[in-house]
């Protein structure tokens, strides 16, 4: 099983990118540069490289995971988010474990229906 472990700071940064910057790495980078947060900027760039490398939108995933128990979220979405990620930790150190193989399974399931969409003749 491929697992990506995000610490709490990574999780909050990715959640912030989605919620406050429209999931835009460029807008987040500009805000961090303006704030003089060079270390956080480096971390956001590293997280972006991970997203590209593993083919997963961690900003969206973290935001959806954060809100999975909200009243307006469909129970199936809650189940999916609990299937692809979970909090783990020891000694007071929490990490969000993102099961990449499960993320890809869900994506494959969703995209499978797109194959049937062909132009009518």
Biopython code that builds the backbone (N, CA, C, O; Angstrom):
import numpy as np
from Bio.PDB.StructureBuilder import StructureBuilder

atoms = [
    (1, "UNK", "N", (0.846, -1.173, 0.000)),
    (1, "UNK", "CA", (0.000, 0.000, 0.000)),
    (1, "UNK", "C", (0.893, 1.238, 0.000)),
    (1, "UNK", "O", (1.808, 1.350, 0.815)),
    (2, "UNK", "N", (0.625, 2.152, -0.904)),
    (2, "UNK", "CA", (1.332, 3.434, -0.940)),
    (2, "UNK", "C", (0.621, 4.413, -0.015)),
    (2, "UNK", "O", (-0.584, 4.634, -0.133)),
    (3, "UNK", "N", (1.385, 4.997, 0.908)),
    (3, "UNK", "CA", (0.821, 5.930, 1.867)),
    (3, "UNK", "C", (1.635, 7.209, 1.853)),
    (3, "UNK", "O", (2.866, 7.181, 1.852)),
    (4, "UNK", "N", (0.941, 8.309, 1.842)),
    (4, "UNK", "CA", (1.559, 9.619, 1.979)),
    (4, "UNK", "C", (1.202, 10.135, 3.370)),
    (4, "UNK", "O", (0.021, 10.224, 3.704)),
    (5, "UNK", "N", (2.182, 10.470, 4.174)),
    (5, "UNK", "CA", (1.934, 10.957, 5.536)),
    (5, "UNK", "C", (2.118, 12.471, 5.573)),
    (5, "UNK", "O", (3.182, 12.991, 5.235)),
    (6, "UNK", "N", (1.082, 13.153, 5.981)),
    (6, "UNK", "CA", (1.128, 14.607, 6.113)),
    (6, "UNK", "C", (1.078, 14.966, 7.592)),
    (6, "UNK", "O", (0.208, 14.488, 8.320)),
    (7, "UNK", "N", (2.004, 15.802, 8.035)),
    (7, "UNK", "CA", (1.918, 16.257, 9.418)),
    (7, "UNK", "C", (0.832, 17.329, 9.508)),
    (7, "UNK", "O", (0.281, 17.751, 8.491)),
    (8, "UNK", "N", (0.538, 17.754, 10.706)),
    (8, "UNK", "CA", (-0.560, 18.696, 10.919)),
    (8, "UNK", "C", (-0.305, 20.026, 10.199)),
    (8, "UNK", "O", (-1.237, 20.624, 9.663)),
    (9, "UNK", "N", (0.934, 20.485, 10.184)),
    (9, "UNK", "CA", (1.263, 21.738, 9.497)),
    (9, "UNK", "C", (1.036, 21.614, 7.990)),
    (9, "UNK", "O", (0.507, 22.534, 7.366)),
    (10, "UNK", "N", (1.434, 20.478, 7.400)),
    (10, "UNK", "CA", (1.195, 20.236, 5.971)),
    (10, "UNK", "C", (-0.303, 20.250, 5.678)),
    (10, "UNK", "O", (-0.761, 20.880, 4.725)),
    (11, "UNK", "N", (-1.050, 19.544, 6.515)),
    (11, "UNK", "CA", (-2.499, 19.439, 6.362)),
    (11, "UNK", "C", (-3.144, 20.823, 6.397)),
    (11, "UNK", "O", (-3.972, 21.150, 5.546)),
    (12, "UNK", "N", (-2.762, 21.634, 7.386)),
    (12, "UNK", "CA", (-3.336, 22.972, 7.507)),
    (12, "UNK", "C", (-2.949, 23.851, 6.323)),
    (12, "UNK", "O", (-3.772, 24.625, 5.835)),
    (13, "UNK", "N", (-1.719, 23.742, 5.859)),
    (13, "UNK", "CA", (-1.264, 24.528, 4.716)),
    (13, "UNK", "C", (-2.051, 24.155, 3.456)),
    (13, "UNK", "O", (-2.491, 25.035, 2.715)),
    (14, "UNK", "N", (-2.225, 22.872, 3.217)),
    (14, "UNK", "CA", (-2.969, 22.423, 2.040)),
    (14, "UNK", "C", (-4.447, 22.812, 2.137)),
    (14, "UNK", "O", (-5.059, 23.211, 1.146)),
    (15, "UNK", "N", (-5.003, 22.692, 3.323)),
    (15, "UNK", "CA", (-6.392, 23.085, 3.548)),
    (15, "UNK", "C", (-6.554, 24.586, 3.304)),
    (15, "UNK", "O", (-7.536, 25.020, 2.702)),
    (16, "UNK", "N", (-5.598, 25.365, 3.768)),
    (16, "UNK", "CA", (-5.608, 26.818, 3.568)),
    (16, "UNK", "C", (-5.491, 27.171, 2.083)),
    (16, "UNK", "O", (-6.170, 28.072, 1.590)),
    (17, "UNK", "N", (-4.618, 26.446, 1.384)),
    (17, "UNK", "CA", (-4.470, 26.713, -0.056)),
    (17, "UNK", "C", (-5.803, 26.553, -0.763)),
    (17, "UNK", "O", (-6.160, 27.361, -1.621)),
    (18, "UNK", "N", (-6.537, 25.512, -0.403)),
    (18, "UNK", "CA", (-7.824, 25.270, -1.042)),
    (18, "UNK", "C", (-8.847, 26.322, -0.624)),
    (18, "UNK", "O", (-9.492, 26.936, -1.473)),
    (19, "UNK", "N", (-8.995, 26.529, 0.677)),
    (19, "UNK", "CA", (-10.061, 27.381, 1.205)),
    (19, "UNK", "C", (-9.809, 28.868, 0.981)),
    (19, "UNK", "O", (-10.741, 29.612, 0.674)),
    (20, "UNK", "N", (-8.577, 29.304, 1.128)),
    (20, "UNK", "CA", (-8.286, 30.735, 1.084)),
    (20, "UNK", "C", (-7.702, 31.214, -0.244)),
    (20, "UNK", "O", (-7.720, 32.410, -0.536)),
    (21, "UNK", "N", (-7.189, 30.290, -1.041)),
    (21, "UNK", "CA", (-6.508, 30.681, -2.277)),
    (21, "UNK", "C", (-7.055, 29.946, -3.497)),
    (21, "UNK", "O", (-6.393, 29.876, -4.532)),
    (22, "UNK", "N", (-8.261, 29.401, -3.372)),
    (22, "UNK", "CA", (-8.890, 28.727, -4.507)),
    (22, "UNK", "C", (-8.094, 27.539, -5.012)),
    (22, "UNK", "O", (-8.162, 27.193, -6.191)),
    (23, "UNK", "N", (-7.329, 26.905, -4.105)),
    (23, "UNK", "CA", (-6.479, 25.757, -4.422)),
    (23, "UNK", "C", (-5.363, 26.117, -5.392)),
    (23, "UNK", "O", (-4.800, 25.240, -6.047)),
    (24, "UNK", "N", (-5.044, 27.393, -5.485)),
    (24, "UNK", "CA", (-4.004, 27.857, -6.402)),
    (24, "UNK", "C", (-2.653, 27.926, -5.699)),
    (24, "UNK", "O", (-2.470, 28.685, -4.748)),
    (25, "UNK", "N", (-1.719, 27.126, -6.181)),
    (25, "UNK", "CA", (-0.367, 27.156, -5.639)),
    (25, "UNK", "C", (0.276, 28.518, -5.888)),
    (25, "UNK", "O", (1.028, 29.009, -5.047)),
    (26, "UNK", "N", (-0.011, 29.128, -7.026)),
    (26, "UNK", "CA", (0.572, 30.432, -7.354)),
    (26, "UNK", "C", (0.072, 31.521, -6.411)),
    (26, "UNK", "O", (0.856, 32.353, -5.957)),
    (27, "UNK", "N", (-1.220, 31.522, -6.112)),
    (27, "UNK", "CA", (-1.762, 32.529, -5.192)),
    (27, "UNK", "C", (-1.250, 32.309, -3.778)),
    (27, "UNK", "O", (-0.950, 33.271, -3.070)),
    (28, "UNK", "N", (-1.148, 31.062, -3.365)),
    (28, "UNK", "CA", (-0.587, 30.768, -2.049)),
    (28, "UNK", "C", (0.862, 31.236, -1.986)),
    (28, "UNK", "O", (1.269, 31.860, -1.006)),
    (29, "UNK", "N", (1.645, 30.939, -3.024)),
    (29, "UNK", "CA", (3.055, 31.340, -3.049)),
    (29, "UNK", "C", (3.187, 32.856, -2.967)),
    (29, "UNK", "O", (4.047, 33.367, -2.249)),
    (30, "UNK", "N", (2.349, 33.569, -3.692)),
    (30, "UNK", "CA", (2.408, 35.035, -3.657)),
    (30, "UNK", "C", (2.097, 35.549, -2.253)),
    (30, "UNK", "O", (2.756, 36.470, -1.770)),
    (31, "UNK", "N", (1.100, 34.961, -1.600)),
    (31, "UNK", "CA", (0.740, 35.382, -0.249)),
    (31, "UNK", "C", (1.868, 35.074, 0.738)),
    (31, "UNK", "O", (2.152, 35.876, 1.628)),
    (32, "UNK", "N", (2.502, 33.926, 0.584)),
    (32, "UNK", "CA", (3.592, 33.559, 1.481)),
    (32, "UNK", "C", (4.824, 34.440, 1.253)),
    (32, "UNK", "O", (5.508, 34.819, 2.204)),
    (33, "UNK", "N", (5.099, 34.762, -0.010)),
    (33, "UNK", "CA", (6.209, 35.675, -0.305)),
    (33, "UNK", "C", (5.955, 37.046, 0.309)),
    (33, "UNK", "O", (6.840, 37.636, 0.929)),
    (34, "UNK", "N", (4.744, 37.538, 0.129)),
    (34, "UNK", "CA", (4.379, 38.849, 0.680)),
    (34, "UNK", "C", (4.509, 38.856, 2.207)),
    (34, "UNK", "O", (4.905, 39.862, 2.796)),
    (35, "UNK", "N", (4.174, 37.733, 2.841)),
    (35, "UNK", "CA", (4.261, 37.633, 4.296)),
    (35, "UNK", "C", (5.678, 37.349, 4.784)),
    (35, "UNK", "O", (5.945, 37.375, 5.985)),
    (36, "UNK", "N", (6.586, 37.077, 3.844)),
    (36, "UNK", "CA", (7.967, 36.772, 4.221)),
    (36, "UNK", "C", (8.126, 35.404, 4.872)),
    (36, "UNK", "O", (9.041, 35.190, 5.667)),
    (37, "UNK", "N", (7.242, 34.493, 4.537)),
    (37, "UNK", "CA", (7.252, 33.151, 5.126)),
    (37, "UNK", "C", (8.016, 32.183, 4.217)),
    (37, "UNK", "O", (7.425, 31.299, 3.596)),
    (38, "UNK", "N", (9.327, 32.364, 4.150)),
    (38, "UNK", "CA", (10.158, 31.590, 3.227)),
    (38, "UNK", "C", (10.126, 30.092, 3.525)),
    (38, "UNK", "O", (10.075, 29.281, 2.601)),
    (39, "UNK", "N", (10.157, 29.717, 4.804)),
    (39, "UNK", "CA", (10.135, 28.292, 5.155)),
    (39, "UNK", "C", (8.819, 27.635, 4.750)),
    (39, "UNK", "O", (8.808, 26.521, 4.226)),
    (40, "UNK", "N", (7.726, 28.323, 4.993)),
    (40, "UNK", "CA", (6.411, 27.782, 4.627)),
    (40, "UNK", "C", (6.281, 27.721, 3.111)),
    (40, "UNK", "O", (5.684, 26.786, 2.577)),
    (41, "UNK", "N", (6.832, 28.702, 2.418)),
    (41, "UNK", "CA", (6.813, 28.698, 0.952)),
    (41, "UNK", "C", (7.570, 27.486, 0.417)),
    (41, "UNK", "O", (7.098, 26.813, -0.499)),
    (42, "UNK", "N", (8.736, 27.209, 0.982)),
    (42, "UNK", "CA", (9.499, 26.025, 0.556)),
    (42, "UNK", "C", (8.692, 24.748, 0.802)),
    (42, "UNK", "O", (8.679, 23.842, -0.031)),
    (43, "UNK", "N", (8.029, 24.690, 1.939)),
    (43, "UNK", "CA", (7.218, 23.516, 2.247)),
    (43, "UNK", "C", (6.052, 23.380, 1.275)),
    (43, "UNK", "O", (5.731, 22.273, 0.841)),
    (44, "UNK", "N", (5.417, 24.494, 0.932)),
    (44, "UNK", "CA", (4.286, 24.423, -0.009)),
    (44, "UNK", "C", (4.757, 23.949, -1.382)),
    (44, "UNK", "O", (4.049, 23.211, -2.067)),
    (45, "UNK", "N", (5.945, 24.374, -1.776)),
    (45, "UNK", "CA", (6.490, 23.924, -3.072)),
    (45, "UNK", "C", (6.826, 22.438, -3.029)),
    (45, "UNK", "O", (6.616, 21.725, -4.009)),
    (46, "UNK", "N", (7.347, 21.970, -1.900)),
    (46, "UNK", "CA", (7.639, 20.538, -1.751)),
    (46, "UNK", "C", (6.354, 19.716, -1.808)),
    (46, "UNK", "O", (6.311, 18.658, -2.437)),
    (47, "UNK", "N", (5.315, 20.210, -1.149)),
    (47, "UNK", "CA", (4.027, 19.513, -1.192)),
    (47, "UNK", "C", (3.473, 19.480, -2.610)),
    (47, "UNK", "O", (2.893, 18.478, -3.028)),
    (48, "UNK", "N", (3.649, 20.561, -3.345)),
    (48, "UNK", "CA", (3.169, 20.609, -4.728)),
    (48, "UNK", "C", (3.914, 19.585, -5.589)),
    (48, "UNK", "O", (3.311, 18.926, -6.436)),
    (49, "UNK", "N", (5.216, 19.457, -5.372)),
    (49, "UNK", "CA", (5.993, 18.452, -6.120)),
    (49, "UNK", "C", (5.485, 17.043, -5.804)),
    (49, "UNK", "O", (5.423, 16.186, -6.686)),
    (50, "UNK", "N", (5.122, 16.810, -4.535)),
    (50, "UNK", "CA", (4.559, 15.507, -4.162)),
    (50, "UNK", "C", (3.239, 15.265, -4.887)),
    (50, "UNK", "O", (2.986, 14.164, -5.378)),
    (51, "UNK", "N", (2.402, 16.291, -4.950)),
    (51, "UNK", "CA", (1.119, 16.152, -5.635)),
    (51, "UNK", "C", (1.326, 15.748, -7.093)),
    (51, "UNK", "O", (0.667, 14.840, -7.600)),
    (52, "UNK", "N", (2.236, 16.427, -7.745)),
    (52, "UNK", "CA", (2.502, 16.142, -9.158)),
    (52, "UNK", "C", (3.083, 14.738, -9.304)),
    (52, "UNK", "O", (2.681, 13.980, -10.186)),
    (53, "UNK", "N", (4.021, 14.403, -8.443)),
    (53, "UNK", "CA", (4.675, 13.100, -8.507)),
    (53, "UNK", "C", (3.692, 11.949, -8.306)),
    (53, "UNK", "O", (3.768, 10.936, -9.001)),
    (54, "UNK", "N", (2.770, 12.106, -7.355)),
    (54, "UNK", "CA", (1.836, 11.026, -7.046)),
    (54, "UNK", "C", (0.491, 11.175, -7.736)),
    (54, "UNK", "O", (-0.360, 10.293, -7.616)),
    (55, "UNK", "N", (0.281, 12.264, -8.452)),
    (55, "UNK", "CA", (-0.963, 12.450, -9.190)),
    (55, "UNK", "C", (-2.183, 12.582, -8.308)),
    (55, "UNK", "O", (-3.217, 11.968, -8.570)),
    (56, "UNK", "N", (-2.064, 13.400, -7.244)),
    (56, "UNK", "CA", (-3.193, 13.570, -6.324)),
    (56, "UNK", "C", (-3.278, 15.038, -5.902)),
    (56, "UNK", "O", (-2.261, 15.676, -5.630)),
    (57, "UNK", "N", (-4.488, 15.556, -5.852)),
    (57, "UNK", "CA", (-4.724, 16.938, -5.431)),
    (57, "UNK", "C", (-4.899, 16.945, -3.918)),
    (57, "UNK", "O", (-5.999, 16.729, -3.411)),
    (58, "UNK", "N", (-3.809, 17.193, -3.203)),
    (58, "UNK", "CA", (-3.847, 17.144, -1.746)),
    (58, "UNK", "C", (-4.621, 18.305, -1.147)),
    (58, "UNK", "O", (-5.180, 18.166, -0.059)),
    (59, "UNK", "N", (-4.670, 19.442, -1.821)),
    (59, "UNK", "CA", (-5.450, 20.573, -1.324)),
    (59, "UNK", "C", (-6.925, 20.220, -1.246)),
    (59, "UNK", "O", (-7.572, 20.423, -0.218)),
    (60, "UNK", "N", (-7.444, 19.693, -2.331)),
    (60, "UNK", "CA", (-8.846, 19.291, -2.364)),
    (60, "UNK", "C", (-9.106, 18.151, -1.386)),
    (60, "UNK", "O", (-10.107, 18.162, -0.670)),
    (61, "UNK", "N", (-8.223, 17.184, -1.354)),
    (61, "UNK", "CA", (-8.399, 16.045, -0.472)),
    (61, "UNK", "C", (-8.425, 16.494, 0.991)),
    (61, "UNK", "O", (-9.297, 16.071, 1.751)),
    (62, "UNK", "N", (-7.483, 17.341, 1.386)),
    (62, "UNK", "CA", (-7.442, 17.807, 2.784)),
    (62, "UNK", "C", (-8.681, 18.627, 3.125)),
    (62, "UNK", "O", (-9.233, 18.490, 4.217)),
    (63, "UNK", "N", (-9.118, 19.473, 2.205)),
    (63, "UNK", "CA", (-10.309, 20.285, 2.458)),
    (63, "UNK", "C", (-11.546, 19.396, 2.612)),
    (63, "UNK", "O", (-12.340, 19.587, 3.533)),
    (64, "UNK", "N", (-11.703, 18.436, 1.719)),
    (64, "UNK", "CA", (-12.847, 17.525, 1.805)),
    (64, "UNK", "C", (-12.774, 16.676, 3.069)),
    (64, "UNK", "O", (-13.794, 16.416, 3.707)),
    (65, "UNK", "N", (-11.560, 16.241, 3.433)),
    (65, "UNK", "CA", (-11.399, 15.445, 4.645)),
    (65, "UNK", "C", (-11.763, 16.277, 5.871)),
    (65, "UNK", "O", (-12.420, 15.780, 6.785)),
    (66, "UNK", "N", (-11.345, 17.527, 5.895)),
    (66, "UNK", "CA", (-11.637, 18.423, 7.019)),
    (66, "UNK", "C", (-13.142, 18.597, 7.221)),
    (66, "UNK", "O", (-13.614, 18.713, 8.352)),
    (67, "UNK", "N", (-13.882, 18.614, 6.129)),
    (67, "UNK", "CA", (-15.322, 18.899, 6.185)),
    (67, "UNK", "C", (-16.191, 17.657, 5.986)),
    (67, "UNK", "O", (-17.391, 17.774, 5.737)),
    (68, "UNK", "N", (-15.605, 16.495, 6.093)),
    (68, "UNK", "CA", (-16.348, 15.253, 5.788)),
    (68, "UNK", "C", (-17.529, 14.998, 6.707)),
    (68, "UNK", "O", (-18.445, 14.266, 6.332)),
    (69, "UNK", "N", (-17.535, 15.580, 7.901)),
    (69, "UNK", "CA", (-18.636, 15.362, 8.837)),
    (69, "UNK", "C", (-19.624, 16.533, 8.875)),
    (69, "UNK", "O", (-20.554, 16.533, 9.682)),
    (70, "UNK", "N", (-19.429, 17.511, 8.022)),
    (70, "UNK", "CA", (-20.363, 18.638, 7.964)),
    (70, "UNK", "C", (-21.744, 18.133, 7.552)),
    (70, "UNK", "O", (-21.863, 17.168, 6.798)),
    (71, "UNK", "N", (-22.766, 18.784, 8.045)),
    (71, "UNK", "CA", (-24.151, 18.362, 7.785)),
    (71, "UNK", "C", (-24.487, 18.354, 6.293)),
    (71, "UNK", "O", (-25.271, 17.516, 5.847)),
    (72, "UNK", "N", (-23.918, 19.257, 5.529)),
    (72, "UNK", "CA", (-24.261, 19.346, 4.108)),
    (72, "UNK", "C", (-23.497, 18.350, 3.218)),
    (72, "UNK", "O", (-23.748, 18.272, 2.016)),
    (73, "UNK", "N", (-22.578, 17.601, 3.808)),
    (73, "UNK", "CA", (-21.792, 16.625, 3.047)),
    (73, "UNK", "C", (-22.560, 15.317, 2.964)),
    (73, "UNK", "O", (-23.059, 14.812, 3.970)),
    (74, "UNK", "N", (-22.651, 14.778, 1.767)),
    (74, "UNK", "CA", (-23.366, 13.527, 1.554)),
    (74, "UNK", "C", (-22.644, 12.391, 2.283)),
    (74, "UNK", "O", (-21.414, 12.359, 2.318)),
    (75, "UNK", "N", (-23.401, 11.464, 2.863)),
    (75, "UNK", "CA", (-22.779, 10.351, 3.600)),
    (75, "UNK", "C", (-21.813, 9.512, 2.752)),
    (75, "UNK", "O", (-20.844, 8.962, 3.277)),
    (76, "UNK", "N", (-22.071, 9.416, 1.464)),
    (76, "UNK", "CA", (-21.162, 8.653, 0.600)),
    (76, "UNK", "C", (-19.816, 9.364, 0.506)),
    (76, "UNK", "O", (-18.771, 8.715, 0.520)),
    (77, "UNK", "N", (-19.834, 10.697, 0.409)),
    (77, "UNK", "CA", (-18.575, 11.440, 0.383)),
    (77, "UNK", "C", (-17.811, 11.244, 1.688)),
    (77, "UNK", "O", (-16.589, 11.094, 1.681)),
    (78, "UNK", "N", (-18.525, 11.244, 2.796)),
    (78, "UNK", "CA", (-17.890, 10.997, 4.098)),
    (78, "UNK", "C", (-17.223, 9.624, 4.108)),
    (78, "UNK", "O", (-16.085, 9.486, 4.557)),
    (79, "UNK", "N", (-17.935, 8.609, 3.612)),
    (79, "UNK", "CA", (-17.386, 7.259, 3.559)),
    (79, "UNK", "C", (-16.156, 7.194, 2.666)),
    (79, "UNK", "O", (-15.169, 6.545, 3.012)),
    (80, "UNK", "N", (-16.211, 7.862, 1.521)),
    (80, "UNK", "CA", (-15.073, 7.862, 0.599)),
    (80, "UNK", "C", (-13.860, 8.527, 1.246)),
    (80, "UNK", "O", (-12.742, 8.021, 1.150)),
    (81, "UNK", "N", (-14.088, 9.662, 1.902)),
    (81, "UNK", "CA", (-12.974, 10.358, 2.540)),
    (81, "UNK", "C", (-12.372, 9.505, 3.660)),
    (81, "UNK", "O", (-11.153, 9.475, 3.827)),
    (82, "UNK", "N", (-13.208, 8.821, 4.415)),
    (82, "UNK", "CA", (-12.699, 7.929, 5.459)),
    (82, "UNK", "C", (-11.991, 6.712, 4.873)),
    (82, "UNK", "O", (-11.150, 6.106, 5.537)),
    (83, "UNK", "N", (-12.317, 6.355, 3.649)),
    (83, "UNK", "CA", (-11.679, 5.236, 2.957)),
    (83, "UNK", "C", (-10.286, 5.617, 2.461)),
    (83, "UNK", "O", (-9.371, 4.794, 2.500)),
    (84, "UNK", "N", (-10.116, 6.851, 1.996)),
    (84, "UNK", "CA", (-8.846, 7.240, 1.377)),
    (84, "UNK", "C", (-7.853, 7.872, 2.349)),
    (84, "UNK", "O", (-6.664, 7.955, 2.042)),
    (85, "UNK", "N", (-8.322, 8.321, 3.523)),
    (85, "UNK", "CA", (-7.413, 8.979, 4.465)),
    (85, "UNK", "C", (-7.869, 8.748, 5.898)),
    (85, "UNK", "O", (-9.046, 8.511, 6.166)),
    (86, "UNK", "N", (-6.910, 8.823, 6.808)),
    (86, "UNK", "CA", (-7.240, 8.690, 8.231)),
    (86, "UNK", "C", (-6.130, 9.311, 9.064)),
    (86, "UNK", "O", (-4.968, 9.362, 8.661)),
    (87, "UNK", "N", (-6.532, 9.781, 10.244)),
    (87, "UNK", "CA", (-5.569, 10.308, 11.212)),
    (87, "UNK", "C", (-4.927, 9.139, 11.941)),
    (87, "UNK", "O", (-5.601, 8.211, 12.386)),
    (88, "UNK", "N", (-3.617, 9.210, 12.051)),
    (88, "UNK", "CA", (-2.868, 8.245, 12.852)),
    (88, "UNK", "C", (-1.843, 9.028, 13.647)),
    (88, "UNK", "O", (-1.509, 10.165, 13.316)),
    (89, "UNK", "N", (-1.359, 8.408, 14.683)),
    (89, "UNK", "CA", (-0.320, 9.086, 15.440)),
    (89, "UNK", "C", (0.001, 8.404, 16.739)),
    (89, "UNK", "O", (-0.780, 7.616, 17.273)),
    (90, "UNK", "N", (1.179, 8.730, 17.233)),
    (90, "UNK", "CA", (1.633, 8.235, 18.521)),
    (90, "UNK", "C", (2.323, 9.372, 19.251)),
    (90, "UNK", "O", (2.826, 10.309, 18.632)),
    (91, "UNK", "N", (2.340, 9.283, 20.540)),
    (91, "UNK", "CA", (3.019, 10.287, 21.376)),
    (91, "UNK", "C", (2.551, 11.705, 21.083)),
    (91, "UNK", "O", (3.352, 12.639, 21.095)),
    (92, "UNK", "N", (1.270, 11.868, 20.822)),
    (92, "UNK", "CA", (0.712, 13.191, 20.581)),
    (92, "UNK", "C", (1.015, 13.767, 19.216)),
    (92, "UNK", "O", (0.664, 14.914, 18.942)),
    (93, "UNK", "N", (1.659, 13.002, 18.353)),
    (93, "UNK", "CA", (1.997, 13.466, 17.002)),
    (93, "UNK", "C", (0.992, 12.870, 16.016)),
    (93, "UNK", "O", (0.979, 11.664, 15.771)),
    (94, "UNK", "N", (0.149, 13.743, 15.456)),
    (94, "UNK", "CA", (-0.867, 13.277, 14.508)),
    (94, "UNK", "C", (-0.367, 13.442, 13.083)),
    (94, "UNK", "O", (0.277, 14.434, 12.741)),
    (95, "UNK", "N", (-0.676, 12.452, 12.266)),
    (95, "UNK", "CA", (-0.371, 12.500, 10.836)),
    (95, "UNK", "C", (-1.612, 12.061, 10.070)),
    (95, "UNK", "O", (-2.328, 11.150, 10.485)),
    (96, "UNK", "N", (-1.847, 12.720, 8.954)),
    (96, "UNK", "CA", (-2.914, 12.265, 8.071)),
    (96, "UNK", "C", (-2.283, 11.290, 7.089)),
    (96, "UNK", "O", (-1.390, 11.645, 6.319)),
    (97, "UNK", "N", (-2.758, 10.076, 7.134)),
    (97, "UNK", "CA", (-2.286, 9.069, 6.200)),
    (97, "UNK", "C", (-3.228, 9.051, 5.004)),
    (97, "UNK", "O", (-4.422, 8.784, 5.141)),
    (98, "UNK", "N", (-2.683, 9.335, 3.847)),
    (98, "UNK", "CA", (-3.434, 9.312, 2.589)),
    (98, "UNK", "C", (-3.035, 8.034, 1.861)),
    (98, "UNK", "O", (-1.883, 7.871, 1.459)),
    (99, "UNK", "N", (-3.999, 7.129, 1.697)),
    (99, "UNK", "CA", (-3.740, 5.876, 1.011)),
    (99, "UNK", "C", (-3.869, 6.105, -0.494)),
    (99, "UNK", "O", (-4.968, 6.138, -1.049)),
    (100, "UNK", "N", (-2.720, 6.259, -1.127)),
    (100, "UNK", "CA", (-2.704, 6.647, -2.543)),
    (100, "UNK", "C", (-3.359, 5.607, -3.439)),
    (100, "UNK", "O", (-4.037, 5.959, -4.404)),
    (101, "UNK", "N", (-3.164, 4.344, -3.131)),
    (101, "UNK", "CA", (-3.796, 3.316, -3.964)),
    (101, "UNK", "C", (-5.315, 3.423, -3.901)),
    (101, "UNK", "O", (-5.996, 3.176, -4.896)),
    (102, "UNK", "N", (-5.849, 3.790, -2.736)),
    (102, "UNK", "CA", (-7.299, 3.952, -2.604)),
    (102, "UNK", "C", (-7.781, 5.209, -3.326)),
    (102, "UNK", "O", (-8.853, 5.205, -3.931)),
    (103, "UNK", "N", (-6.999, 6.276, -3.264)),
    (103, "UNK", "CA", (-7.345, 7.495, -4.012)),
    (103, "UNK", "C", (-7.437, 7.158, -5.493)),
    (103, "UNK", "O", (-8.374, 7.578, -6.171)),
    (104, "UNK", "N", (-6.471, 6.404, -5.994)),
    (104, "UNK", "CA", (-6.472, 6.041, -7.412)),
    (104, "UNK", "C", (-7.609, 5.082, -7.744)),
    (104, "UNK", "O", (-8.163, 5.143, -8.842)),
    (105, "UNK", "N", (-7.964, 4.199, -6.817)),
    (105, "UNK", "CA", (-9.104, 3.296, -7.044)),
    (105, "UNK", "C", (-10.400, 4.094, -7.197)),
    (105, "UNK", "O", (-11.196, 3.825, -8.097)),
    (106, "UNK", "N", (-10.605, 5.063, -6.326)),
    (106, "UNK", "CA", (-11.810, 5.888, -6.393)),
    (106, "UNK", "C", (-11.818, 6.672, -7.692)),
    (106, "UNK", "O", (-12.846, 6.744, -8.366)),
    (107, "UNK", "N", (-10.683, 7.260, -8.051)),
    (107, "UNK", "CA", (-10.603, 8.022, -9.305)),
    (107, "UNK", "C", (-10.903, 7.128, -10.499)),
    (107, "UNK", "O", (-11.645, 7.524, -11.398)),
    (108, "UNK", "N", (-10.336, 5.926, -10.518)),
    (108, "UNK", "CA", (-10.589, 4.996, -11.619)),
    (108, "UNK", "C", (-12.067, 4.624, -11.704)),
    (108, "UNK", "O", (-12.627, 4.526, -12.796)),
    (109, "UNK", "N", (-12.683, 4.423, -10.566)),
    (109, "UNK", "CA", (-14.111, 4.106, -10.537)),
    (109, "UNK", "C", (-14.930, 5.252, -11.124)),
    (109, "UNK", "O", (-15.851, 5.028, -11.909)),
    (110, "UNK", "N", (-14.590, 6.472, -10.741)),
    (110, "UNK", "CA", (-15.328, 7.639, -11.222)),
    (110, "UNK", "C", (-15.107, 7.866, -12.710)),
    (110, "UNK", "O", (-16.035, 8.247, -13.424)),
    (111, "UNK", "N", (-13.897, 7.638, -13.181)),
    (111, "UNK", "CA", (-13.582, 7.899, -14.584)),
    (111, "UNK", "C", (-14.042, 6.783, -15.497)),
    (111, "UNK", "O", (-14.154, 6.980, -16.707)),
    (112, "UNK", "N", (-14.311, 5.612, -14.937)),
    (112, "UNK", "CA", (-14.754, 4.488, -15.755)),
    (112, "UNK", "C", (-16.026, 4.817, -16.511)),
    (112, "UNK", "O", (-16.173, 4.423, -17.667)),
    (113, "UNK", "N", (-16.943, 5.525, -15.887)),
    (113, "UNK", "CA", (-18.187, 5.907, -16.540)),
    (113, "UNK", "C", (-17.983, 6.883, -17.682)),
    (113, "UNK", "O", (-18.832, 6.987, -18.566)),
    (114, "UNK", "N", (-16.876, 7.595, -17.676)),
    (114, "UNK", "CA", (-16.611, 8.552, -18.748)),
    (114, "UNK", "C", (-16.295, 7.855, -20.064)),
    (114, "UNK", "O", (-16.450, 8.454, -21.128)),
    (115, "UNK", "N", (-15.859, 6.609, -20.013)),
    (115, "UNK", "CA", (-15.534, 5.900, -21.241)),
    (115, "UNK", "C", (-16.769, 5.665, -22.094)),
    (115, "UNK", "O", (-16.670, 5.549, -23.315)),
    (116, "UNK", "N", (-17.930, 5.595, -21.459)),
    (116, "UNK", "CA", (-19.162, 5.354, -22.204)),
    (116, "UNK", "C", (-19.675, 6.607, -22.899)),
    (116, "UNK", "O", (-20.600, 6.531, -23.708)),
    (117, "UNK", "N", (-19.101, 7.726, -22.601)),
    (117, "UNK", "CA", (-19.551, 8.987, -23.211)),
    (117, "UNK", "C", (-18.910, 9.182, -24.574)),
    (117, "UNK", "O", (-17.824, 9.747, -24.705)),
    (118, "UNK", "N", (-19.594, 8.712, -25.547)),
    (118, "UNK", "CA", (-19.116, 8.914, -26.911)),
    (118, "UNK", "C", (-20.179, 9.656, -27.686)),
    (118, "UNK", "O", (-21.358, 9.599, -27.336)),
    (119, "UNK", "N", (-19.785, 10.341, -28.720)),
    (119, "UNK", "CA", (-20.772, 11.124, -29.486)),
    (119, "UNK", "C", (-21.837, 10.227, -30.105)),
    (119, "UNK", "O", (-21.555, 9.131, -30.591)),
    (120, "UNK", "N", (-23.069, 10.729, -30.072)),
    (120, "UNK", "CA", (-24.162, 10.019, -30.712)),
    (120, "UNK", "C", (-24.037, 10.209, -32.211)),
    (120, "UNK", "O", (-23.647, 11.277, -32.683)),
    (121, "UNK", "N", (-24.369, 9.168, -32.952)),
    (121, "UNK", "CA", (-24.303, 9.301, -34.419)),
    (121, "UNK", "C", (-25.668, 9.458, -35.030)),
    (121, "UNK", "O", (-25.788, 9.581, -36.249)),
]
sb = StructureBuilder()
sb.init_structure("model")
sb.init_model(0)
sb.init_chain("A")
sb.init_seg("    ")
for serial, (resi, resn, name, xyz) in enumerate(atoms, 1):
    if name == "N":
        sb.init_residue(resn, " ", resi, " ")
    sb.init_atom(name, np.array(xyz, "f"), 0.0, 1.0, " ", f" {name:<3s}", serial, name[0])
structure = sb.get_structure()
